[in-house]
Amino acid sequence: MGHIGGGHFRHISAFLGKFEDFLRRERRNFTFVHGDMSEGNVILCDNRLIPIDFSLSGYALPEMDLADMIADLEDESLTPFLLEGYESAVGRPANRFYIDVYLIFSIIMYIAYHRATFPGSEKAWLNLDRWTNTYIAPMCEKL
C-alpha cells in the first residue's frame, strides 16, 4: 500500500525473519501464555489479580506476557516492580533479552495495526525512522 518505505520494510522484514528463527530455537522453553496481558484484561478480586479474556492465548515464551505488560505501562519506573513480582511468583529470573525481543515485535505489530493512519499523519508516534533506527535495526543485529 506504500505506507512503509523500502528501508523501513527491509529492516522490519529482516527482524521478522530472525524473530521466526529465534522462536524456533527457543520453542523448548514455551509455556502457556495469555497473549494479550494488559490492564484491561486483569481484574482485582479478593486482593488477587485475575487474568480474563484468553482469546489470544497459546504457547510462547513467558516473557511475551511480560513484554505486553511492560508496553502497557504508562510509567517506565514501574517496570522493575513488575519484573520483581513476576520473578518472586515463578521463582526464576525473567530473561531480559527475551523481553526486549518481544517488545520489538510489539512495536512492529503496533505499526501494522496503525498502518492506515501513516500517510499525512500528524501523529509523532508514527515516526518509522525513530522506531527503525532506535529499536528494530539494533535488535535485528543482536538476533
C-alpha positions in Angstrom: 0.0 0.0 0.0 3.1 2.3 0.1 2.7 3.1 3.8 6.1 1.8 4.7 9.2 2.8 2.7 11.7 0.3 1.3 14.4 0.9 4.0 11.9 0.5 6.9 10.3 -2.5 5.2 13.7 -4.2 4.8 14.5 -3.7 8.5 11.1 -5.0 9.6 11.3 -8.0 7.3 14.8 -8.8 8.5 13.7 -8.7 12.1 10.7 -10.9 11.5 12.8 -13.5 9.8 15.2 -13.5 12.7 12.3 -13.5 15.1 11.0 -16.6 13.5 14.4 -18.3 13.8 14.6 -17.2 17.5 11.2 -18.7 18.2 12.2 -22.0 16.6 15.4 -22.1 18.7 13.6 -21.3 22.0 10.5 -23.5 21.4 11.5 -26.0 24.1 11.0 -23.1 26.6 7.5 -22.3 25.5 4.7 -22.4 28.1 1.0 -21.4 28.1 0.7 -17.6 27.8 -2.2 -15.2 27.9 -1.2 -13.4 24.7 -2.9 -10.0 25.5 -1.8 -9.2 29.0 -2.8 -5.6 29.5 -4.6 -3.6 32.2 -7.9 -4.2 30.5 -7.5 -7.9 30.8 -6.9 -8.2 34.5 -9.4 -7.8 37.3 -8.9 -7.5 41.0 -10.8 -10.0 43.1 -10.2 -10.6 46.8 -6.9 -8.8 46.6 -5.8 -11.1 43.8 -5.1 -10.2 40.2 -7.1 -12.5 37.9 -6.4 -12.5 34.1 -9.5 -12.6 31.8 -10.1 -12.8 28.1 -7.9 -15.7 26.9 -8.9 -15.3 23.2 -5.3 -14.7 22.1 -3.7 -17.3 24.4 -1.4 -20.0 23.2 2.2 -21.2 23.6 5.2 -18.9 23.7 8.0 -17.8 26.0 6.5 -16.4 29.2 8.5 -13.2 28.6 5.9 -12.4 25.9 3.3 -11.6 28.5 5.8 -9.6 30.5 6.6 -7.6 27.3 2.9 -6.9 26.8 2.6 -5.7 30.4 5.7 -3.5 30.1 4.5 -2.0 26.9 1.2 -1.2 28.5 2.7 0.6 31.5 2.4 4.4 31.4 5.2 4.8 33.9 8.5 3.1 33.0 9.7 3.4 36.6 7.2 0.6 37.4 9.0 -2.0 35.2 11.4 -3.2 37.9 8.5 -3.8 40.3 6.6 -5.8 37.7 9.7 -7.9 37.0 10.3 -8.4 40.7 6.8 -9.5 41.3 7.0 -12.0 38.3 10.3 -13.4 39.5 9.1 -13.8 43.0 6.0 -15.6 41.9 7.7 -18.0 39.5 11.0 -18.5 41.4 13.2 -17.7 38.4 14.6 -14.6 36.8 12.9 -13.2 33.7 15.1 -13.2 30.6 15.6 -9.5 29.8 16.7 -10.3 26.3 13.6 -12.3 25.5 11.5 -9.4 26.9 13.4 -6.9 24.6 12.8 -9.2 21.6 9.1 -9.3 22.3 8.9 -5.6 22.8 10.4 -5.0 19.3 7.8 -7.5 17.9 5.1 -5.5 19.8 6.3 -2.3 18.0 6.0 -4.0 14.7 2.5 -5.2 15.5 1.6 -1.7 16.5 2.9 -0.3 13.2 0.9 -3.0 11.3 -2.2 -2.1 13.3 -1.9 1.6 12.7 -0.6 1.5 9.1 -3.7 3.1 7.6 -3.1 6.3 9.5 0.5 6.7 8.2 0.1 8.9 5.1 0.0 12.5 6.1 -0.4 11.6 9.7 0.2 14.3 12.3 0.9 11.8 15.0 4.5 11.9 16.2 4.4 8.3 17.4 4.2 7.1 13.8 7.9 8.0 13.3 9.2 5.0 11.4 12.8 6.4 11.3 13.0 6.6 15.1 11.4 3.1 15.6 13.5 1.5 12.9 16.9 3.1 13.8 16.4 3.1 17.6 14.7 -0.3 18.1 14.2 -2.6 15.2 17.6 -2.4 13.4 19.7 -2.8 16.6 17.6 -5.8 17.8 17.9 -7.3 14.4 21.7 -7.2 14.8 21.5 -8.9 18.2 19.4 -11.7 16.9 
